[in-house]
Amino acid sequence: MHRLKSPPGRALALAAALTTLATPVLAQERFDWGGGRGGERDVALAGAGVSRLLPELRRTPRGRAFVMRNFDRNEDGRVSPREADDANRAFLRIAGGRGDRFDWESRDIGRPVVQDREWDRRGMRGYRMRQTQHGATFDLQDVLFETGSARLRPAATERLRPLASYLEANPDVPVRIDGHTDSVGSDGANQLLSERRADAVRQALGAMGVGEGEFTVAGHGEAMPAASNADATGRQLNRRVEVTLVGQQARSFSE
């Protein structure tokens, strides 16, 4: 019996299709396309999954930024094999199988901050944002919460008002809200408190008129300290909620 051989191109296409069918379809989501542009700091890749990445993701500045901004799930700065596979599948789906000809610049269209509605520029400048891997980030310290609680103090409303104004004017900007604690107390209690505080900020913004938008809300407990937990000053810095305007430049809020 003779077996018919498929042309190499058809065989590759069939393999890709079978891979797609065998793997759960990634949730439809909007990706952060920032980073890797000319003049911006290049993103370095590390981890066991780097060699599994498609050449378009591994060898180009925009590709590397795409991987780290969207698929570094545990934020350890490394690419695991699973994260690499997720990045490859998402990229191939977006590129329609023609990753070698993908136009990265086309993804910048429609992403700039909307400027046609007024927002509190002075208040946003007061957040003193810093540039992080995901975008423009600032901290809400735990003095805005009642001690050991996720209940916001009355002063929190005024603190959040400039952010609410900005998000109402720019509803397409994705937002990350990440809760953190110090090391006092059990791991479980700290994890729960960090989650509840992050959610409390999201709920407060909703009460101020901010729509559903693209929010990612998470708690990290004591796992990601900003300072040492050896003294009171460091512990206070660690008790925080980080708010990140994904894909935005911190310097644009300091002008």
Secondary structure, 3 states (H helix, E strand, C coil): CCCCCCCHHHHHHHHHHHHHHHCCCCCCCCCCCCCCCCCCCCCCCCCCCHHHCCHHHHCCHHHHHHHHHHHCCCCCCCCCHHHHHHHHHHHHHHHCCCHHHCCHHHHHCCCCCCCCCCCCHHHHHCCCCEECCCEEEEEEEHHHECCCCCCECCHHHHHHHHHHHHHHHCCCCCEEEEEECCCCCCHHHHHHHHHHHHHHHHHHHHHCCCCCCCEEEEECCCCCCCCCCCCHHHHHHHCEEEEEEECCCHHHHCC
